[in-house]
Amino acid sequence: MQTIELARERVCQSLLDRINVFDKMLIEAEQEDNREQARKIFKLQSNTLYRGVKCTIIQRGRSFKTI
């Protein structure tokens, strides 16, 4: 059971790292005034955030139902 919790922790950390990278990319796209690229990055970041929330809730032992 400890192995599963450790794996979930790693997945959550990986998702947080991705969110941080997307945040930096989003700032760069906005500075370059590249709206299309910013939209794509924002969508990727929001999907990753959703997965991160889902992962965190599951890790804490609560059930999570998608709508």
C-alpha positions as CSV (number, residue, x, y, z in Angstrom):
1,M,0.0,0.0,0.0
2,Q,2.9,2.4,0.7
3,T,4.2,1.9,-2.8
4,I,0.8,3.0,-4.3
5,E,0.8,6.2,-2.1
6,L,4.4,6.9,-3.1
7,A,3.5,6.5,-6.8
8,R,0.5,8.8,-6.4
9,E,2.7,11.4,-4.7
10,R,5.1,11.3,-7.6
11,V,2.3,11.7,-10.1
12,C,0.9,14.7,-8.2
13,Q,4.4,16.2,-8.1
14,S,4.9,15.7,-11.8
15,L,1.6,17.4,-12.5
16,L,2.6,20.4,-10.4
17,D,5.9,20.6,-12.2
18,R,4.0,20.6,-15.6
19,I,1.7,23.3,-14.3
20,N,4.7,25.5,-13.4
21,V,6.3,24.9,-16.8
22,F,3.0,25.8,-18.6
23,D,2.8,29.0,-16.4
24,K,6.2,30.1,-17.6
25,M,5.3,29.3,-21.2
26,L,2.0,31.2,-20.8
27,I,3.8,34.3,-19.5
28,E,6.3,34.2,-22.4
29,A,3.4,33.8,-25.0
30,E,1.6,36.8,-23.4
31,Q,4.7,38.9,-23.5
32,E,5.2,38.1,-27.2
33,D,1.5,38.9,-27.7
34,N,0.9,35.5,-29.2
35,R,-2.7,35.0,-28.3
36,E,-3.2,31.7,-30.2
37,Q,-0.2,30.1,-28.5
38,A,-1.4,31.5,-25.1
39,R,-4.8,29.9,-25.6
40,K,-3.3,26.5,-26.4
41,I,-1.0,26.7,-23.4
42,F,-3.9,27.8,-21.2
43,K,-6.0,24.8,-22.3
44,L,-3.1,22.4,-21.6
45,Q,-2.6,24.0,-18.2
46,S,-6.2,23.9,-17.2
47,N,-6.4,20.2,-18.2
48,T,-3.3,19.5,-16.1
49,L,-4.8,21.4,-13.2
50,Y,-8.0,19.3,-13.4
51,R,-5.9,16.1,-13.3
52,G,-3.9,17.5,-10.4
53,V,-7.0,18.2,-8.4
54,K,-8.4,14.8,-9.2
55,C,-5.1,13.2,-8.2
56,T,-4.9,15.1,-4.9
57,I,-8.5,14.2,-4.0
58,I,-7.9,10.5,-4.7
59,Q,-4.6,10.6,-2.8
60,R,-6.4,11.8,0.3
61,G,-8.8,8.9,0.2
62,R,-12.0,10.7,-1.0
63,S,-14.0,9.5,-3.9
64,F,-14.2,11.8,-6.9
65,K,-16.9,11.7,-9.5
66,T,-16.6,13.5,-12.8
67,I,-19.5,15.5,-14.0
